[in-house]
């Protein structure tokens, strides 16, 4: 994790792989699987997850082996998790 200004922390799963419990915490903090799912990933497409996201536990198990199922960046701000480029979420931080 990298510390950013405004008391933000980036979760860099390319450097340190995530376990299922951490993925489930990210999902919960972001508001659900749909908020963090990379719908362009081949696994997401083949399983139809863009239309119907899986339960958090199933998604977490898949992310452990295919981390790019998570959108990037992942930033923790207080108790909130912001995933991807979400201008409205970033605007609420300042």
SENUKE-158120 format. One record per residue (C-alpha): residue number from 1; chain; y, x, z. Coordinates in Angstrom, 1 decimal. Each point is the difference from the previous one (the first is absolute). Layout:
N
PT   i ch      Y      X      Z
PT NUM  A      Y      X      Z
...
***
This chain:
94
PT   i ch      Y      X      Z
PT   1  A    0.0    0.0    0.0
PT   2  A    3.5    1.1   -0.8
PT   3  A    3.0   -0.9    2.2
PT   4  A    2.9   -1.4   -2.0
PT   5  A    3.6   -0.9    0.9
PT   6  A    0.7   -3.3    1.8
PT   7  A   -3.1    0.4    2.1
PT   8  A   -2.3   -0.6   -3.0
PT   9  A   -3.5    1.6   -0.3
PT  10  A   -1.7    0.4   -3.4
PT  11  A   -3.8   -0.3   -0.1
PT  12  A   -1.2    2.5   -2.5
PT  13  A   -3.7   -0.9   -0.6
PT  14  A   -0.3    2.6   -2.8
PT  15  A    0.2    2.7    2.6
PT  16  A   -1.9   -1.7    2.8
PT  17  A   -2.5   -2.7   -0.9
PT  18  A    0.3   -3.3    1.8
PT  19  A   -2.8   -1.6    2.1
PT  20  A   -0.7   -3.7   -0.2
PT  21  A    1.7   -0.8    3.3
PT  22  A    3.2    1.6   -1.3
PT  23  A   -0.1   -1.9   -3.3
PT  24  A   -0.5   -3.2    1.9
PT  25  A    3.0    0.8    2.2
PT  26  A    2.1    0.7   -3.2
PT  27  A   -1.1   -3.3   -1.5
PT  28  A    0.9   -1.9    3.2
PT  29  A    3.4    1.7    0.3
PT  30  A    0.8   -0.7   -3.7
PT  31  A   -0.9   -3.7    0.2
PT  32  A   -3.4    0.0   -1.7
PT  33  A   -2.1    1.6   -2.7
PT  34  A    2.1   -1.4   -2.9
PT  35  A    3.0    2.0    1.4
PT  36  A   -1.8    3.3   -0.3
PT  37  A   -2.5   -0.4   -2.8
PT  38  A    0.5    2.1   -3.2
PT  39  A   -1.0   -2.7   -2.5
PT  40  A    0.0    2.5   -2.9
PT  41  A   -2.9    1.9    1.5
PT  42  A   -3.3   -0.5   -1.9
PT  43  A   -2.0   -1.1    3.1
PT  44  A    2.6   -2.7    0.8
PT  45  A   -0.1   -1.2   -3.6
PT  46  A   -3.8   -0.1   -0.3
PT  47  A   -0.3   -1.9    3.4
PT  48  A    2.7   -2.5   -0.8
PT  49  A    2.1    1.1    3.0
PT  50  A    3.3   -0.5   -1.8
PT  51  A   -0.7   -3.8    0.0
PT  52  A   -1.8   -0.2    3.3
PT  53  A    0.4    2.9    2.4
PT  54  A   -3.0    0.9    2.1
PT  55  A   -0.1   -0.3    3.8
PT  56  A    1.6    2.9    1.8
PT  57  A   -3.3    1.5    1.2
PT  58  A   -1.5    0.0   -3.5
PT  59  A    3.2    1.5   -1.4
PT  60  A    0.1    2.7    2.7
PT  61  A   -3.6    1.1   -0.8
PT  62  A    0.9    0.2   -3.7
PT  63  A    3.2    2.1    0.7
PT  64  A   -2.0    2.5    2.0
PT  65  A   -1.9    1.0   -3.2
PT  66  A    2.9   -0.9   -2.5
PT  67  A    3.3    0.7    1.7
PT  68  A    2.0   -0.8   -3.1
PT  69  A   -0.7   -3.6    0.6
PT  70  A    3.0    0.2    2.3
PT  71  A    3.4   -0.1   -1.5
PT  72  A    2.4    2.9    0.8
PT  73  A    2.0    1.0    1.8
PT  74  A   -1.0   -1.3    3.4
PT  75  A    2.8    0.2    2.6
PT  76  A   -0.1   -1.1    3.6
PT  77  A    3.3   -1.1    1.4
PT  78  A   -0.2   -1.1    3.6
PT  79  A   -2.8   -2.6    0.0
PT  80  A    0.4   -0.8   -3.7
PT  81  A   -1.9    1.5   -2.9
PT  82  A    1.6    0.2   -3.4
PT  83  A   -2.3    0.7   -2.9
PT  84  A    1.1    0.8   -3.5
PT  85  A    3.5   -0.3   -1.5
PT  86  A    1.2   -3.2    1.7
PT  87  A    3.8    0.0   -0.3
PT  88  A    0.4   -3.0    2.2
PT  89  A   -2.1    1.6    2.8
PT  90  A    1.9    3.3   -0.3
PT  91  A    3.4   -1.9    0.1
PT  92  A   -0.9   -1.6    3.4
PT  93  A   -0.4    3.5    1.5
PT  94  A    3.6    1.0   -0.4
***
